[in-house]
Amino acid sequence: MILARLALAAVLLVAGVGHFVAADEFLAQVPPWMPAPQAVVAVSGLMELVLGLALILARQRYLPVVGWIVAAFFVVVFPGNIWQFIEGRSAFGLDSDAARLIRLFMQPVLVVWALLATGAWSAWRGRSNSAQSP
């Protein structure tokens, strides 16, 4: 599980840095109804950096909470991926509808990855099982 967690941290850290060195790619995912698109890109990049570091630095007892927060982050940014697909915006080498559609199916994988790699899912299942026991 530690390797899965560190790999996810690496993904978040690389993506977070990418928000600042390739901001135009990330702007393609910001829906037009969002205010201040450059700020959205910067804040989401900063969040990815913070979450990536949290996956590395959090003590074991806090990892489930970090996992839920990372999973929630992946859910919150999902509308940008949907918008990119609907509008046919090319970014990150996603230059076809098929590639953008496949990317949509990767978002749930990231959510599950966050929950499993941090023990968040196990902790929740353990707590709900103990609540049912007499």
C-alpha positions as CSV (number, residue, x, y, z in Angstrom):
1,M,0.0,0.0,0.0
2,I,2.9,2.4,0.7
3,L,4.1,2.2,-2.9
4,A,0.5,2.9,-4.2
5,R,0.3,5.9,-1.9
6,L,3.7,7.2,-2.9
7,A,2.9,6.7,-6.6
8,L,-0.3,8.7,-6.1
9,A,1.7,11.4,-4.3
10,A,4.1,11.6,-7.3
11,V,1.1,11.9,-9.7
12,L,-0.3,14.8,-7.7
13,L,3.0,16.5,-7.3
14,V,3.8,16.3,-11.0
15,A,0.3,17.5,-11.9
16,G,0.6,20.3,-9.3
17,V,3.9,21.6,-10.8
18,G,2.3,21.2,-14.2
19,H,-0.4,23.8,-13.3
20,F,2.4,26.4,-13.1
21,V,4.7,25.4,-15.9
22,A,1.9,24.4,-18.4
23,A,-1.0,26.5,-17.2
24,D,-2.5,26.8,-20.7
25,E,-3.1,23.0,-20.8
26,F,-5.0,23.2,-17.5
27,L,-7.0,26.3,-18.7
28,A,-8.5,24.1,-21.4
29,Q,-10.3,22.3,-18.6
30,V,-11.8,25.3,-16.8
31,P,-15.4,25.8,-17.8
32,P,-16.3,29.3,-18.9
33,W,-18.8,29.8,-16.1
34,M,-15.9,29.6,-13.6
35,P,-14.7,33.0,-12.4
36,A,-11.0,33.8,-12.7
37,P,-9.8,30.8,-14.7
38,Q,-6.1,31.5,-14.0
39,A,-6.8,31.6,-10.3
40,V,-8.7,28.3,-10.6
41,V,-5.7,26.7,-12.3
42,A,-3.3,28.1,-9.7
43,V,-5.4,27.1,-6.7
44,S,-6.0,23.6,-8.0
45,G,-2.3,23.2,-8.7
46,L,-1.5,24.4,-5.2
47,M,-4.1,21.9,-3.8
48,E,-2.4,19.1,-5.7
49,L,1.0,20.0,-4.3
50,V,-0.4,20.1,-0.8
51,L,-2.3,16.8,-1.2
52,G,0.8,15.1,-2.7
53,L,2.9,16.2,0.2
54,A,0.2,15.1,2.7
55,L,0.2,11.6,1.2
56,I,4.0,11.5,1.9
57,L,4.2,13.3,5.2
58,A,0.9,12.4,7.0
59,R,1.2,10.1,10.0
60,Q,-0.4,6.7,9.7
61,R,-3.4,7.6,11.8
62,Y,-4.3,10.5,9.6
63,L,-3.9,8.8,6.3
64,P,-7.5,7.7,6.0
65,V,-8.6,11.3,6.4
66,V,-6.1,12.4,3.8
67,G,-7.4,9.6,1.5
68,W,-10.9,10.9,1.7
69,I,-9.8,14.5,1.1
70,V,-7.8,13.4,-2.0
71,A,-10.7,11.4,-3.3
72,A,-13.0,14.4,-2.7
73,F,-10.6,16.6,-4.7
74,F,-10.7,14.2,-7.6
75,V,-14.5,14.4,-7.5
76,V,-14.5,18.2,-7.3
77,V,-12.3,18.6,-10.4
78,F,-14.2,16.1,-12.4
79,P,-16.6,18.7,-14.0
80,G,-13.6,20.2,-15.7
81,N,-12.8,16.9,-17.3
82,I,-16.5,16.6,-18.4
83,W,-16.4,20.1,-19.8
84,Q,-13.2,19.3,-21.7
85,F,-14.9,16.3,-23.3
86,I,-18.2,18.1,-24.1
87,E,-16.5,21.1,-25.7
88,G,-13.8,18.9,-27.5
89,R,-11.0,20.9,-25.9
90,S,-7.5,19.5,-26.7
91,A,-5.0,19.4,-23.8
92,F,-2.5,17.0,-22.5
93,G,-2.4,15.1,-25.8
94,L,-6.1,14.4,-25.5
95,D,-6.9,15.5,-29.1
96,S,-9.8,13.2,-29.9
97,D,-13.2,12.6,-28.4
98,A,-12.2,9.0,-27.7
99,A,-9.1,10.0,-25.7
100,R,-11.1,12.6,-23.7
101,L,-13.8,10.0,-23.1
102,I,-11.3,7.4,-21.8
103,R,-9.9,10.1,-19.5
104,L,-13.4,10.5,-17.9
105,F,-13.2,6.8,-16.9
106,M,-9.8,7.4,-15.3
107,Q,-11.2,9.8,-12.7
108,P,-13.1,7.1,-10.7
109,V,-9.8,5.1,-10.8
110,L,-8.1,8.0,-9.1
111,V,-10.8,8.1,-6.5
112,V,-10.5,4.4,-5.7
113,W,-6.7,4.6,-5.8
114,A,-6.8,7.4,-3.1
115,L,-9.2,5.4,-0.9
116,L,-7.3,2.1,-1.1
117,A,-3.8,3.5,-1.0
118,T,-4.4,5.4,2.2
119,G,-6.5,2.8,4.0
120,A,-9.4,5.1,3.9
121,W,-11.8,2.5,2.5
122,S,-10.7,-0.1,5.0
123,A,-11.0,2.3,7.9
124,W,-14.5,3.2,6.9
125,R,-15.5,-0.4,6.4
126,G,-14.0,-1.4,9.7
127,R,-15.8,1.4,11.5
128,S,-19.1,0.5,9.8
129,N,-18.7,-3.2,10.6
130,S,-17.9,-2.5,14.3
131,A,-21.0,-0.3,14.5
132,Q,-23.1,-3.2,13.4
133,S,-21.6,-5.6,16.0
134,P,-23.4,-5.9,19.3
